[in-house]
Amino acid sequence: MTTILIDGDGLLYRACKAVEIEEQFGPNHHVLFSSFHDAKDKYNRLLEDLLDNLSDVDDLRYKVYLSGSHNWRYQVLPSYKSNRVDRKPLCYARTKEWLLDDCSAVMESSMEADDLIAMVMSTYEDCAAVSQDKDFYSVPDKFIRLDGDMNPQPTALTTPPSARFNHLVQAVAGDRVDGYYGCKGYGPKKSVKFLNDLVSVEDEIQVNEIQDVWKEVEDLFTASGHEMGEAKVNATVAHLIHDDSGVDRPWLIDYGV
């Protein structure tokens, strides 16, 4: 049996956004409203469509995870996601409460849904993360990425060495969507090239290479004009909490969770 671990934040947002309705009252007044019952129905239809599109996964069961509001990353980088200024859709909070109380969704106050999923993946014999977030390429397990229309892409299987590599690509390149910026002059492609020049196997970081590769990353940041410690801040906020079999991770700040 395959357990599908779904990042439910995107489904929740889409469901609530889709049922917002604008009405005009008189010549000059407009009101935006929505229905909680419509939001629930829309969420259930979106989830059903997603599960139908995963029909190639044999003997499927699923769990839905939601993000808490007190993200531990704010302790490391207070400006994390501060560039996201859009309001939550109407009914968002109430529909989220319904998912937690009546639909067995899982949430912890200090965690993102991605962290919760990554933390439990190693406890399943066969599972896959389902999310729009590319950060799951830094977790050693199966990942089904959703495109912009929530359609699943082919399942990717990431090994521990590849997961470490993908994580440091993200740390060097940064993620503007999440409000943290990479090393000056380094986007994803240049970051991949930089790291591949340091490793013995393309797109992988072996256990015996971790310390040397990380030192080169720190040196790159300082040589590019960044303050000491900026590389570690990037690497920490880019990190999804997961098991790596006790392997040293010198790029992580103690994030207190």
C-alpha positions as CSV (number, residue, x, y, z in Angstrom):
1,M,0.0,0.0,0.0
2,T,1.3,3.5,-0.9
3,T,0.6,6.4,1.4
4,I,0.2,9.7,-0.3
5,L,1.2,12.6,1.9
6,I,-0.5,15.7,0.6
7,D,0.5,19.3,1.1
8,G,-3.0,20.6,1.6
9,D,-2.2,24.3,1.7
10,G,-2.7,24.7,-2.0
11,L,-5.9,22.8,-2.1
12,L,-7.3,24.8,0.7
13,Y,-6.3,28.2,-0.8
14,R,-7.7,27.2,-4.2
15,A,-11.0,26.0,-2.8
16,C,-11.7,29.1,-0.8
17,K,-10.6,31.5,-3.6
18,A,-12.8,29.7,-6.2
19,V,-16.0,30.3,-4.3
20,E,-15.6,34.0,-3.6
21,I,-18.3,36.0,-5.4
22,E,-18.6,39.7,-6.1
23,E,-22.0,41.3,-6.0
24,Q,-23.0,44.9,-6.9
25,F,-25.5,46.7,-4.7
26,G,-26.7,49.9,-6.2
27,P,-24.6,51.9,-8.6
28,N,-21.6,52.4,-6.4
29,H,-21.3,49.5,-3.9
30,H,-19.7,46.2,-4.4
31,V,-19.5,43.3,-1.8
32,L,-17.3,40.2,-1.9
33,F,-18.7,37.2,-0.1
34,S,-18.4,33.4,0.0
35,S,-20.1,30.3,1.3
36,F,-18.5,28.0,3.8
37,H,-20.5,25.1,2.4
38,D,-19.4,25.9,-1.1
39,A,-15.8,26.1,0.1
40,K,-16.1,22.6,1.6
41,D,-17.7,21.2,-1.5
42,K,-15.0,22.8,-3.7
43,Y,-12.2,21.4,-1.6
44,N,-13.7,17.9,-1.7
45,R,-13.9,18.1,-5.5
46,L,-10.4,19.3,-5.8
47,L,-9.1,16.5,-3.6
48,E,-11.2,13.9,-5.5
49,D,-9.8,15.1,-8.8
50,L,-6.2,14.9,-7.5
51,L,-6.7,11.4,-6.2
52,D,-8.3,10.4,-9.5
53,N,-5.2,11.7,-11.3
54,L,-3.1,9.6,-9.0
55,S,-4.9,6.4,-10.2
56,D,-1.6,4.9,-11.4
57,V,-0.5,4.6,-7.7
58,D,-1.5,1.1,-6.5
59,D,-3.6,0.6,-3.4
60,L,-3.5,4.3,-2.4
61,R,-4.3,5.8,0.9
62,Y,-3.7,9.5,1.8
63,K,-3.2,12.0,4.6
64,V,-3.4,15.8,4.3
65,Y,-1.1,18.2,6.1
66,L,-1.5,21.9,6.7
67,S,0.9,24.7,7.7
68,G,0.8,26.3,11.2
69,S,1.0,30.0,11.6
70,H,4.1,30.3,13.7
71,N,6.8,29.0,11.3
72,W,10.1,28.1,13.0
73,R,11.9,29.8,10.1
74,Y,10.9,33.2,11.4
75,Q,13.3,32.6,14.3
76,V,16.2,32.2,11.8
77,L,15.1,34.8,9.2
78,P,12.4,37.2,10.4
79,S,11.8,38.4,6.9
80,Y,11.0,34.9,5.6
81,K,8.0,35.1,3.3
82,S,7.5,38.8,4.1
83,N,7.1,39.5,0.4
84,R,3.8,37.6,0.4
85,V,1.2,40.4,0.9
86,D,-1.9,38.8,-0.7
87,R,-4.8,38.3,1.7
88,K,-6.1,34.9,2.5
89,P,-9.4,34.1,0.7
90,L,-12.7,34.4,2.6
91,C,-13.6,31.3,4.6
92,Y,-10.0,30.2,4.7
93,A,-9.7,30.1,8.5
94,R,-13.0,28.3,8.9
95,T,-12.4,25.8,6.2
96,K,-9.0,25.1,7.7
97,E,-10.6,24.5,11.1
98,W,-13.1,22.1,9.4
99,L,-10.2,20.1,7.8
100,L,-8.5,19.8,11.2
101,D,-11.6,19.0,13.2
102,D,-13.6,16.8,10.8
103,C,-11.3,15.6,8.1
104,S,-8.2,14.3,10.1
105,A,-5.9,16.9,8.5
106,V,-2.6,17.2,10.5
107,M,-1.0,20.5,11.6
108,E,1.5,21.8,14.1
109,S,1.8,25.4,15.0
110,S,5.5,25.9,14.3
111,M,5.7,23.7,11.2
112,E,5.0,24.1,7.5
113,A,3.1,21.3,5.9
114,D,6.2,20.4,4.0
115,D,8.2,19.9,7.2
116,L,5.5,17.6,8.7
117,I,5.5,15.5,5.6
118,A,9.3,15.3,5.3
119,M,9.6,14.4,9.0
120,V,7.3,11.3,8.7
121,M,8.3,10.0,5.3
122,S,11.0,7.7,6.6
123,T,8.5,6.0,8.9
124,Y,6.5,4.6,6.0
125,E,7.5,1.5,4.0
126,D,6.1,3.1,0.8
127,C,5.0,6.7,0.5
128,A,5.2,9.8,-1.7
129,A,5.0,13.5,-1.0
130,V,2.5,15.4,-3.1
131,S,3.1,19.1,-3.4
132,Q,3.7,22.1,-5.7
133,D,6.8,22.9,-3.7
134,K,10.1,22.0,-5.5
135,D,11.8,21.8,-2.0
136,F,10.8,18.2,-1.8
137,Y,13.6,17.4,-4.2
138,S,15.8,17.9,-1.2
139,V,14.2,15.0,0.7
140,P,15.4,11.5,0.0
141,D,12.2,9.7,-1.0
142,K,9.4,9.7,-3.6
143,F,8.0,13.1,-4.7
144,I,5.0,13.8,-7.0
145,R,5.1,17.4,-7.9
146,L,1.9,19.2,-8.9
147,D,2.0,21.7,-11.8
148,G,0.2,25.1,-11.7
149,D,-3.2,23.4,-12.4
150,M,-2.6,20.8,-9.6
151,N,-1.9,18.0,-12.1
152,P,0.6,15.4,-10.9
153,Q,3.9,15.1,-12.7
154,P,5.7,11.7,-12.9
155,T,7.0,10.4,-9.6
156,A,10.6,11.4,-8.8
157,L,12.8,9.3,-6.5
158,T,15.5,11.3,-4.8
159,T,18.5,9.6,-3.2
160,P,20.2,11.0,-0.1
161,P,23.3,12.3,-2.1
162,S,21.0,13.9,-4.6
163,A,18.8,15.4,-1.9
164,R,21.9,17.0,-0.3
165,F,22.9,18.4,-3.6
166,N,19.4,19.8,-4.4
167,H,19.2,21.4,-1.0
168,L,22.5,23.3,-1.4
169,V,21.5,24.4,-4.9
170,Q,18.5,26.0,-3.3
171,A,20.7,27.5,-0.5
172,V,23.1,29.1,-3.0
173,A,20.4,30.2,-5.5
174,G,17.9,31.3,-2.9
175,D,14.1,31.3,-3.4
176,R,12.5,34.7,-4.1
177,V,9.0,33.2,-3.7
178,D,9.9,32.5,0.0
179,G,11.6,35.8,0.4
180,Y,15.2,34.8,0.8
181,Y,17.9,35.6,-1.7
182,G,20.9,33.6,-2.8
183,C,24.5,34.4,-3.3
184,K,25.0,37.5,-5.5
185,G,25.1,36.6,-9.1
186,Y,24.1,32.9,-8.7
187,G,20.8,31.6,-10.0
188,P,19.8,27.9,-10.2
189,K,21.9,27.0,-13.3
190,K,25.1,28.7,-12.0
191,S,24.6,27.2,-8.6
192,V,24.3,23.7,-10.1
193,K,27.5,24.3,-12.1
194,F,29.4,25.6,-9.0
195,L,28.5,22.6,-6.9
196,N,29.1,20.1,-9.6
197,D,32.7,21.4,-9.9
198,L,33.2,20.3,-6.2
199,V,31.8,16.8,-6.3
200,S,32.9,13.4,-7.6
201,V,29.4,12.4,-8.9
202,E,27.3,14.9,-10.9
203,D,24.4,16.2,-9.0
204,E,25.3,14.3,-5.8
205,I,27.1,15.1,-2.5
206,Q,28.6,12.0,-0.9
207,V,28.9,11.8,2.8
208,N,32.7,12.2,2.7
209,E,32.3,15.4,0.6
210,I,29.9,17.3,2.9
211,Q,32.4,19.3,5.0
212,D,34.6,20.3,2.0
213,V,31.6,21.3,-0.1
214,W,30.0,23.3,2.6
215,K,33.3,25.2,3.3
216,E,33.4,26.2,-0.4
217,V,29.8,27.4,-0.2
218,E,30.6,29.6,2.8
219,D,33.7,30.9,1.1
220,L,31.6,31.7,-2.0
221,F,29.1,33.8,0.0
222,T,31.8,35.8,1.8
223,A,33.9,36.3,-1.4
224,S,30.7,37.6,-3.0
225,G,30.2,40.3,-0.4
226,H,27.8,38.6,2.0
227,E,28.1,38.8,5.7
228,M,29.5,35.8,7.6
229,G,26.6,33.5,8.4
230,E,24.3,34.4,5.5
231,A,25.0,31.1,3.8
232,K,24.0,29.2,6.9
233,V,20.8,31.2,7.2
234,N,19.9,30.4,3.6
235,A,20.7,26.7,4.0
236,T,18.6,26.5,7.2
237,V,15.4,28.2,5.8
238,A,15.7,26.0,2.7
239,H,15.8,22.9,4.8
240,L,12.9,20.6,5.1
241,I,13.2,18.7,8.4
242,H,13.9,15.0,7.6
243,D,15.9,12.0,8.5
244,D,19.3,11.6,6.9
245,S,20.5,8.7,9.0
246,G,22.7,10.7,11.3
247,V,24.8,12.3,8.6
248,D,26.4,15.6,9.7
249,R,24.7,18.7,8.3
250,P,27.1,21.6,9.0
251,W,24.9,24.1,7.1
252,L,22.1,24.0,9.7
253,I,21.5,26.6,12.5
254,D,19.8,25.2,15.5
255,Y,16.2,25.9,14.5
256,G,14.7,25.0,17.9
257,V,12.2,22.3,16.8
